[in-house]
């Protein structure tokens, strides 16, 4: 059974923005199993210095991520798109178990298959220590 994840390519400006909002909502759920369903079984990721392949590795990565990145809140923003690719910029905030707050900034490049499932995700991310009083996302 083929599962489609709407919207599907080719993307318009509106459908690209819808896809981005769906991704933001999923990531803010912090549910690795839900999120992994948006990626192909053999999806390829580069996340910072890590290379992650397939849904099982995605689930393991995200589970570990949110064990360390507490009170995570993400905002994604449209940057550009083509027929089956979308580029976003994002920022998110979190704190560690010591109570130190961070804001992460980055860019992602996404490539989708014909069913609207992401097959490639390349993310470049930088973290900036912030004071709790400097938080944007509460």
N, C-alpha and C positions, 0 to 999 in steps of 0.2 A: 504494500500500500504506500503510495506516494503522499507525503504530507506537504502541504503548501503553507508558507508563512507569509501572509499578506501584510503589506503590499508586495507584489513581485515585480521584477524587472520586465521591461525597461522602466526606469524611474522617471517621474516628473518632479518638479520642484516640490509640489505638494506631497507626493508619495514618499519622496526622500525624507522630508521633514517628519512625516508620520512614522516612518521606519525608525528614525532617530528617537522620537518620543517613546515609541514602544521599547526600544533598547534601554533608554534612561529609566523608564518605569520598572523594567525587569531587573536591572542592576540595583536599583534602590530597594528592591524586595529582599536582596541579599540571599536569594534562594538559588544555590548553585545548580540544582536539578532543573529548575524552571529555565534558568538562563541557558544552560547547555543545550536545551531543545531548539534554540535559535541558530545553532551551529551544526554543520554537517558532521556525520559520524567521524570523518577523517579530517576535520577542520584543522587548518594550520594557523598558529598564533606566534607572533613575536611580541612579548610583553616585557618591556625594559630589556634585561639581559637574558631572559628565559625564552626558550622555544618549546611550545606546548602543542601537542598533536592529539586530536580526537576528543570526544566528549568526556571520556573517563578522566583524562588528564586535566581537562577544563574544570570538571567538578572538584577534583583534588586541589587544584590551584586555588579556586575560589573559596573552598572551605577553609584552607589555610590562610588566605588573605583576610577573611573576616574574623578569624580568630585573633588576628593582630591589629587590624584596622577597625577600631570600635566607633560606634555612632557615625558610621559612614553615610555621607550624603553627596550625591553626584548630580551635576548639571551638564548636559551635552548641548552643543550648538552646531547647526548646519554650517558647513564650509563650502562644499562643492559636491557635484555628482555627475556621473555619466550614465549610460544605459544600465550597467549592473554594478557600479561602484559608487560608494559614498565616502566622503571625507568629513570628519567632524573634529572640532576642538572641544575640549572638556576641562572641567576642574571639579575636584571633589575634596571634601574635608573629612578628617577622621582624627581620632586620638589613639595613642598606644596605651598599654596597661599602666604606664607610669603617669598618665594624664597629660602627656605632651601632645599638643595639637599640631596638625600639618594641613597644608593645602597642596594638592597635587595638580599640576597643569600638564596637559598633553594634547597630542593629536593622534587620531586613529584613521587608518585607511581600511575600508571594508570592501570585500568582493563577494558577491552573491551568486548562487547557482540559479537556474531557471525557475526553481520553486520558491525563491525568496529566502533560502536558508544560507547563512553566511558560511563561506568556505575558506576565507582568509581574513585575518585580523592582524594588522601590524600597528602596535602602539608604542609611541615614544612618550615617556613620562618623567617629569621632574618634581621633586618634593621640596616644599618650602616650610620650615618651621614657622608657626604663627602663635600668637597669644590667643587664648580663648576669647578675649574681647574683640579680636580681629575677624572672627568667624563671619562668613557671609550667609551660610546655609544653616539654619537652626530649626 
